[in-house]
Amino acid sequence: MRTTLIAALALTATALVTSPAQAEPRDPTWSAAWATAMQRPTPATGNWSTAGFDHQTVRQTIRLSTGGRSLRVRLSNQYGTKPLHLTGLTLGERHLTATFHGSPQTTIATGRTITSDPLKVATTAGEQLTISLYVDGATGPATFHEDGLTTAYAADGNHLYDDATFSQTSHSVYYLTGVDVTGATGTVVTFGDSITNGHNSTVGADHRYSDALAQRLRTRRLGVANVGITGNLLLSELQCFGAQGVSRFERDALGQPGVRTVIVEEGENDIWDSEHNFGCGVTPRVTAEQLIGGYRRMIAAAHAHGVRIVGGTITPFKADYMEPAEFARAEAIRDQVNHWIRTSGQYDAVADFALAVGDPADEQRLDPAYDSGDHLHPNDSGYAALAAAAAGPIS
C-alpha cells in the first residue's frame, strides 16, 4: 500500500469538467500516465458497483507508465444515478490532499468527469501511486472498471490520513479513470477488449501488454494509457462489457490528454461471441465488411484529431471445445479482417498481434508457450510478445 511518492508543494489551478458526450480537449501540457475505461455498474461476485459505497474509504493503487513534474487525478461519475459527493481524496504515503477548485470536497454530477487541481509532485516511470477517497453518504451504484487486475480496498469510516487495515477487497477500479502528468512527451493509448485489458495476466503484477509496452517506451518519456474493457465489442453493446467500441472510441481513446497514437485491438468478441449468451445478453452475427466499416470510422476520427492510429490484427482463438462449423465461420471472418488490416493501408501502421502469439505449427491457435489456458487469452509471456509487436509502429 506504500508508494515512493515523496515531494509535494502547493495545490494550484482549476478543476476541469467534461461532458460524457464530448472528448476532453487535448492539452499539450498534460499526458495521461495511467487510465482505465469506465463501465456501467454490473452485478457480479467480487465487485461493489451495484451497491456503491456509504460512509466508506476506498483505497486503490495504480502504476504510472511515465513520470513528470506535476500530476492530476481524473474521477468519473459517468454512470452514477445521482451526484457523487466526495469528501476528500489523498495520494501517496504522506496522504497528500488533492483539491478541486481549491476545496478538498467536490460533487461530481451524474454523467460527468472531474479533474483535480494539479499537485506539484515529481513522479517517475513505473512508480506506484496509492489514491484514497472518502464518501460521507450513500453513493448509489458506482461507476467502475470491472476487470481491474489489481486490488482495491474499502473500509468503513474516514481513513484518508491513516493506514488502517482495509479488510474488504475487490479486483475492480472505482471512479478513478485517469492520472495525468506534466513533463512527458505524450501518450500512447491501447484500445480494445480483454486482450488489451490484460485478462488472465497475473493479478497485481502489471503484466498487461500495455505495461510491457510502457517499459519499452520509458526512455522516450511516453505515457501508456490502457482503455481496454474485458468482453468489449466493436459494434454491439452489452451492459456488463462496456459501450460499443465505435461509440466510446472518441471519449476513451482520443479524449486522453496528450494522446499521440492509438493502438486498436478489437473485433474478436464480435466474431466468436455472436449469438452466444455469456450471462449478459446476445449479440448478432457480424460480417468482415461490418467490422471493417467500424475500423474505418475510428481511423477517420483519429485522423480528424491529428492522432496516429495503429491496427492490431485479431489473435487466434481455435480450441477443441469449439463446434467445427462455427469455428470455420468465425475463422473465415478473422482471416478476412486481418488481411484487410495488413494490406489496406488505411491504418498508419500495423501491429501484427496474430503473428506475434500464433502457433508456428498452426496459425489458427495460440502458441502453447503464450496460452493462459483458455486458448484465447495470452499469459504474461504472451502479453510481453504483444508489446514487442506494438513497440515497432510507435513513432
C-alpha positions as CSV (number, residue, x, y, z in Angstrom):
1,M,0.0,0.0,0.0
2,R,3.0,2.3,0.3
3,T,4.3,4.4,-2.6
4,T,7.5,6.1,-3.5
5,L,5.8,9.5,-3.8
6,I,7.9,11.9,-1.8
7,A,7.7,15.6,-2.6
8,A,4.7,17.9,-2.6
9,L,4.2,21.7,-2.9
10,A,1.1,23.9,-3.2
11,L,-2.1,22.9,-4.9
12,T,-3.0,25.2,-7.8
13,A,-5.1,25.7,-10.9
14,T,-8.7,24.9,-11.6
15,A,-10.6,21.6,-12.0
16,L,-11.9,20.7,-15.4
17,V,-15.3,19.2,-16.0
18,T,-16.1,17.4,-19.2
19,S,-19.4,16.1,-20.7
20,P,-19.7,12.4,-21.3
21,A,-20.8,13.2,-24.9
22,Q,-17.6,15.1,-25.7
23,A,-13.9,14.2,-25.7
24,E,-11.8,16.3,-23.4
25,P,-9.8,18.8,-25.5
26,R,-6.2,17.6,-25.8
27,D,-3.8,19.7,-23.7
28,P,-0.2,19.5,-24.8
29,T,0.9,20.3,-21.2
30,W,-0.6,17.1,-19.8
31,S,-0.1,13.5,-20.8
32,A,-2.1,10.5,-19.4
33,A,0.3,8.4,-17.4
34,W,-2.4,5.9,-16.4
35,A,-6.1,5.5,-17.4
36,T,-8.9,3.0,-17.4
37,A,-12.3,2.9,-19.2
38,M,-15.4,3.3,-17.1
39,Q,-18.4,0.9,-17.3
40,R,-22.0,0.7,-16.0
41,P,-22.5,-0.9,-12.6
42,T,-22.9,-4.6,-13.1
43,P,-23.8,-7.2,-10.5
44,A,-21.1,-9.8,-10.2
45,T,-19.3,-11.6,-7.4
46,G,-16.4,-9.6,-6.1
47,N,-17.3,-6.1,-7.2
48,W,-19.1,-3.4,-5.3
49,S,-20.5,-1.4,-8.3
50,T,-24.2,-2.1,-7.8
51,A,-24.2,-1.4,-4.1
52,G,-21.8,1.5,-4.2
53,F,-20.4,3.0,-1.0
54,D,-21.8,4.5,2.2
55,H,-19.5,6.4,4.7
56,Q,-16.5,4.4,3.4
57,T,-12.9,5.0,2.3
58,V,-11.8,3.3,-0.9
59,R,-8.1,2.9,-1.5
60,Q,-6.6,2.0,-4.9
61,T,-3.0,1.6,-6.2
62,I,-2.1,2.2,-9.8
63,R,1.3,2.2,-11.6
64,L,2.4,5.3,-13.6
65,S,3.6,4.5,-17.0
66,T,5.7,7.6,-17.2
67,G,6.8,10.3,-14.7
68,G,6.5,14.0,-14.6
69,R,6.8,17.3,-12.7
70,S,3.2,17.6,-11.6
71,L,0.1,15.3,-11.6
72,R,-3.6,15.5,-11.5
73,V,-6.3,12.9,-10.9
74,R,-9.5,12.3,-13.0
75,L,-12.6,10.9,-11.4
76,S,-15.8,9.7,-13.2
77,N,-19.5,9.6,-12.2
78,Q,-20.4,8.8,-15.8
79,Y,-22.9,6.0,-14.9
80,G,-24.0,7.2,-11.5
81,T,-27.7,7.6,-10.7
82,K,-27.2,10.7,-8.6
83,P,-24.4,13.3,-8.0
84,L,-21.4,11.9,-6.2
85,H,-20.3,13.9,-3.2
86,L,-16.6,13.3,-2.5
87,T,-15.5,14.4,1.0
88,G,-11.8,14.1,0.3
89,L,-9.0,12.5,-1.8
90,T,-5.4,11.8,-0.7
91,L,-2.4,10.5,-2.5
92,G,0.7,8.6,-1.6
93,E,2.3,7.5,1.7
94,R,2.2,11.1,3.0
95,H,-1.6,11.3,2.4
96,L,-1.3,14.5,0.3
97,T,-4.6,16.2,0.0
98,A,-5.9,16.8,-3.5
99,T,-8.2,19.7,-4.1
100,F,-11.0,20.6,-6.6
101,H,-11.4,24.4,-7.3
102,G,-9.3,24.8,-4.2
103,S,-11.5,22.8,-1.9
104,P,-10.8,19.2,-0.6
105,Q,-14.5,18.4,-1.3
106,T,-16.3,18.2,-4.6
107,T,-19.6,17.0,-6.1
108,I,-19.5,15.2,-9.5
109,A,-22.7,15.5,-11.4
110,T,-24.2,12.4,-13.0
111,G,-22.7,11.7,-16.3
112,R,-19.6,13.9,-15.6
113,T,-15.9,13.6,-15.2
114,I,-13.9,15.9,-13.0
115,T,-10.2,16.7,-12.8
116,S,-8.3,17.7,-9.6
117,D,-6.2,20.8,-9.3
118,P,-2.6,20.0,-10.2
119,L,-0.2,18.8,-7.5
120,K,3.4,19.9,-7.8
121,V,4.7,16.4,-7.2
122,A,7.7,14.8,-9.0
123,T,7.0,11.2,-10.1
124,T,9.0,8.6,-12.0
125,A,8.1,6.0,-14.7
126,G,6.9,2.7,-13.1
127,E,6.1,4.3,-9.8
128,Q,3.1,3.0,-7.8
129,L,0.7,5.6,-6.6
130,T,-1.9,5.0,-3.9
131,I,-5.1,7.0,-4.1
132,S,-7.7,7.1,-1.3
133,L,-11.2,8.7,-1.5
134,Y,-13.9,9.0,1.2
135,V,-17.6,9.5,0.7
136,D,-19.7,10.6,3.7
137,G,-23.0,9.3,2.4
138,A,-24.6,6.7,0.2
139,T,-23.3,6.9,-3.4
140,G,-25.8,4.6,-5.1
141,P,-24.4,2.4,-7.9
142,A,-20.8,3.2,-8.7
143,T,-19.1,3.9,-12.0
144,F,-16.3,1.4,-12.3
145,H,-14.0,-0.8,-14.4
146,E,-14.8,-4.4,-13.8
147,D,-11.6,-6.4,-14.7
148,G,-9.1,-4.2,-12.9
149,L,-6.4,-6.8,-12.4
150,T,-5.4,-5.1,-9.2
151,T,-6.7,-4.9,-5.7
152,A,-9.0,-2.1,-4.4
153,Y,-9.6,-1.9,-0.7
154,A,-12.6,-0.5,1.3
155,A,-13.1,0.3,5.0
156,D,-15.9,1.8,6.9
157,G,-15.3,5.4,8.1
158,N,-12.8,8.1,7.1
159,H,-9.3,6.7,6.7
160,L,-7.9,9.3,4.3
161,Y,-5.0,10.2,6.6
162,D,-4.2,6.9,8.3
163,D,-3.0,3.4,7.4
164,A,-5.9,1.5,8.8
165,T,-6.4,-2.2,7.9
166,F,-8.7,-2.5,4.9
167,S,-10.5,-5.8,5.2
168,Q,-12.7,-5.5,2.1
169,T,-11.1,-6.2,-1.2
170,S,-12.1,-6.2,-4.9
171,H,-10.3,-6.6,-8.2
172,S,-12.2,-3.7,-9.9
173,V,-11.5,0.0,-10.1
174,Y,-14.0,2.6,-8.8
175,Y,-14.5,6.2,-10.0
176,L,-10.8,6.6,-10.8
177,T,-10.4,7.0,-14.6
178,G,-7.1,8.7,-15.1
179,V,-3.9,10.2,-13.7
180,D,-2.0,12.8,-15.9
181,V,1.5,14.3,-15.6
182,T,3.4,17.2,-17.0
183,G,6.8,16.8,-18.5
184,A,6.1,13.7,-20.6
185,T,6.3,13.7,-24.4
186,G,2.8,12.4,-25.0
187,T,0.7,9.3,-24.6
188,V,0.1,6.1,-26.5
189,V,-3.4,4.7,-25.9
190,T,-4.1,1.0,-26.1
191,F,-7.8,0.5,-27.0
192,G,-9.7,-2.8,-27.2
193,D,-11.2,-5.7,-25.4
194,S,-10.0,-8.3,-22.8
195,I,-6.7,-8.8,-24.6
196,T,-5.9,-5.1,-24.4
197,N,-7.2,-5.1,-20.8
198,G,-4.9,-7.9,-19.9
199,H,-7.4,-10.6,-18.9
200,N,-5.7,-13.7,-17.4
201,S,-2.4,-11.9,-16.8
202,T,-1.2,-12.1,-13.2
203,V,-3.4,-10.0,-10.9
204,G,-1.5,-7.2,-9.2
205,A,1.7,-7.8,-11.2
206,D,1.1,-5.3,-14.0
207,H,1.8,-7.8,-16.8
208,R,-0.6,-6.5,-19.4
209,Y,0.8,-5.8,-22.8
210,S,0.4,-2.1,-22.1
211,D,2.6,-2.4,-19.0
212,A,5.3,-4.1,-21.0
213,L,4.9,-1.5,-23.8
214,A,5.4,1.3,-21.2
215,Q,8.7,-0.3,-20.2
216,R,9.9,-0.3,-23.8
217,L,8.9,3.3,-24.2
218,R,10.3,4.5,-20.9
219,T,13.4,6.2,-22.3
220,R,11.2,8.2,-24.7
221,R,9.1,9.6,-21.8
222,L,5.9,8.4,-23.4
223,G,2.9,7.5,-21.3
224,V,0.7,4.5,-22.0
225,A,-3.0,4.6,-21.2
226,N,-4.9,1.3,-21.2
227,V,-8.6,1.7,-22.1
228,G,-9.4,-1.9,-22.9
229,I,-12.6,-3.5,-21.5
230,T,-12.9,-7.2,-21.0
231,G,-15.8,-8.5,-23.1
232,N,-16.0,-5.3,-25.1
233,L,-17.3,-5.4,-28.7
234,L,-16.6,-3.1,-31.6
235,L,-20.2,-2.9,-33.0
236,S,-22.5,-4.0,-30.2
237,E,-23.1,-3.0,-26.5
238,L,-23.8,-5.3,-23.6
239,Q,-24.2,-3.7,-20.2
240,C,-21.5,-5.8,-18.5
241,F,-19.0,-5.3,-21.3
242,G,-19.0,-1.6,-21.8
243,A,-20.2,0.7,-24.5
244,Q,-19.6,-0.4,-28.1
245,G,-16.1,0.3,-29.3
246,V,-17.0,2.7,-32.1
247,S,-19.1,4.8,-29.7
248,R,-16.6,5.0,-26.9
249,F,-13.5,5.5,-29.0
250,E,-13.6,9.3,-29.1
251,R,-14.1,9.6,-25.3
252,D,-11.9,6.8,-24.1
253,A,-9.1,7.0,-26.6
254,L,-9.0,10.3,-28.4
255,G,-10.0,12.1,-25.1
256,Q,-6.9,11.1,-23.3
257,P,-4.6,14.1,-22.5
258,G,-1.5,14.2,-24.7
259,V,-2.6,11.3,-27.0
260,R,-0.3,10.9,-29.9
261,T,-1.0,7.3,-31.1
262,V,-3.9,4.8,-30.5
263,I,-3.3,1.1,-30.9
264,V,-6.6,-0.7,-31.7
265,E,-7.2,-4.4,-30.9
266,E,-10.9,-5.2,-31.1
267,G,-13.4,-7.3,-33.0
268,E,-12.6,-10.7,-31.7
269,N,-15.7,-10.8,-29.4
270,D,-17.9,-9.6,-32.3
271,I,-16.8,-12.6,-34.3
272,W,-16.8,-15.5,-31.9
273,D,-19.2,-14.4,-29.2
274,S,-22.0,-13.6,-31.5
275,E,-25.3,-15.5,-30.9
276,H,-23.9,-16.8,-27.6
277,N,-25.2,-15.7,-24.2
278,F,-22.4,-15.3,-21.6
279,G,-24.7,-14.0,-19.0
280,C,-25.1,-10.5,-20.4
281,G,-27.3,-10.8,-23.4
282,V,-26.8,-12.0,-27.0
283,T,-25.3,-10.1,-29.9
284,P,-26.0,-10.6,-33.6
285,R,-23.6,-12.1,-36.1
286,V,-21.3,-9.7,-37.9
287,T,-19.5,-9.8,-41.2
288,A,-16.0,-8.9,-42.0
289,E,-17.3,-5.9,-44.0
290,Q,-19.2,-4.6,-41.0
291,L,-16.1,-4.8,-38.8
292,I,-14.0,-3.1,-41.4
293,G,-16.7,-0.3,-41.5
294,G,-16.2,0.1,-37.8
295,Y,-12.4,0.3,-38.1
296,R,-12.8,2.9,-40.9
297,R,-15.0,5.1,-38.5
298,M,-12.3,5.0,-35.8
299,I,-9.5,5.7,-38.3
300,A,-11.4,8.7,-39.7
301,A,-12.0,10.0,-36.1
302,A,-8.3,9.6,-35.2
303,H,-7.1,11.4,-38.3
304,A,-9.6,14.2,-37.7
305,H,-8.0,14.7,-34.3
306,G,-4.5,14.6,-35.7
307,V,-3.7,11.3,-34.0
308,R,-1.9,8.3,-35.5
309,I,-3.8,5.0,-35.3
310,V,-2.2,1.6,-35.4
311,G,-4.2,-1.5,-36.3
312,G,-3.7,-4.7,-34.3
313,T,-4.5,-7.9,-36.0
314,I,-7.0,-10.3,-34.3
315,T,-5.2,-13.1,-32.4
316,P,-6.0,-16.8,-32.9
317,F,-8.8,-18.5,-30.9
318,K,-9.1,-22.0,-32.2
319,A,-9.9,-24.5,-29.4
320,D,-11.0,-28.1,-29.3
321,Y,-14.2,-27.2,-27.5
322,M,-15.5,-25.1,-30.4
323,E,-18.0,-26.6,-32.8
324,P,-16.1,-27.2,-36.1
325,A,-18.7,-25.4,-38.4
326,E,-19.0,-22.5,-36.0
327,F,-15.2,-22.2,-35.8
328,A,-14.8,-22.3,-39.6
329,R,-17.3,-19.4,-39.9
330,A,-15.6,-17.3,-37.3
331,E,-12.1,-18.1,-38.6
332,A,-13.1,-17.0,-42.1
333,I,-14.1,-13.6,-40.8
334,R,-10.9,-13.3,-38.7
335,D,-8.8,-14.1,-41.8
336,Q,-10.6,-11.5,-44.0
337,V,-10.3,-8.8,-41.3
338,N,-6.6,-9.5,-40.7
339,H,-5.9,-9.4,-44.4
340,W,-7.5,-6.0,-44.6
341,I,-5.7,-4.7,-41.6
342,R,-2.3,-5.9,-43.0
343,T,-2.8,-4.8,-46.6
344,S,-5.4,-2.0,-46.9
345,G,-3.0,0.8,-45.9
346,Q,-5.9,2.5,-44.0
347,Y,-4.1,2.4,-40.7
348,D,-1.0,4.4,-40.2
349,A,0.9,1.3,-39.2
350,V,0.1,-2.3,-38.2
351,A,0.9,-4.3,-35.0
352,D,0.7,-7.9,-36.1
353,F,-0.5,-9.4,-32.9
354,A,-1.8,-12.6,-34.5
355,L,1.7,-13.3,-35.8
356,A,3.3,-12.4,-32.5
357,V,1.4,-15.0,-30.4
358,G,0.2,-17.5,-33.1
359,D,1.4,-21.1,-33.0
360,P,4.1,-21.6,-35.8
361,A,2.7,-25.1,-36.3
362,D,-1.0,-23.9,-36.6
363,E,-1.6,-20.2,-37.1
364,Q,-5.2,-20.6,-36.1
365,R,-4.2,-21.4,-32.5
366,L,-2.3,-19.5,-29.8
367,D,1.3,-20.6,-29.3
368,P,1.2,-23.0,-26.3
369,A,4.0,-21.1,-24.8
370,Y,1.8,-18.0,-24.8
371,D,-1.5,-19.6,-23.9
372,S,-3.0,-18.7,-20.5
373,G,-5.0,-21.9,-20.6
374,D,-8.3,-20.9,-22.3
375,H,-6.8,-20.9,-25.8
376,L,-8.0,-17.3,-26.2
377,H,-6.1,-15.0,-23.8
378,P,-2.3,-14.8,-23.7
379,N,-0.3,-15.5,-20.5
380,D,2.2,-13.0,-19.1
381,S,4.8,-14.0,-21.7
382,G,2.2,-13.7,-24.5
383,Y,1.4,-10.2,-23.4
384,A,5.1,-9.3,-23.5
385,A,5.2,-10.7,-27.1
386,L,2.2,-8.4,-28.0
387,A,4.2,-5.4,-26.5
388,A,7.1,-6.2,-28.7
389,A,4.9,-6.2,-31.8
390,A,3.3,-2.9,-30.7
391,A,6.5,-1.1,-30.0
392,G,7.8,-1.1,-33.6
393,P,5.0,1.0,-35.0
394,I,5.2,3.7,-32.3
395,S,6.8,6.9,-33.7
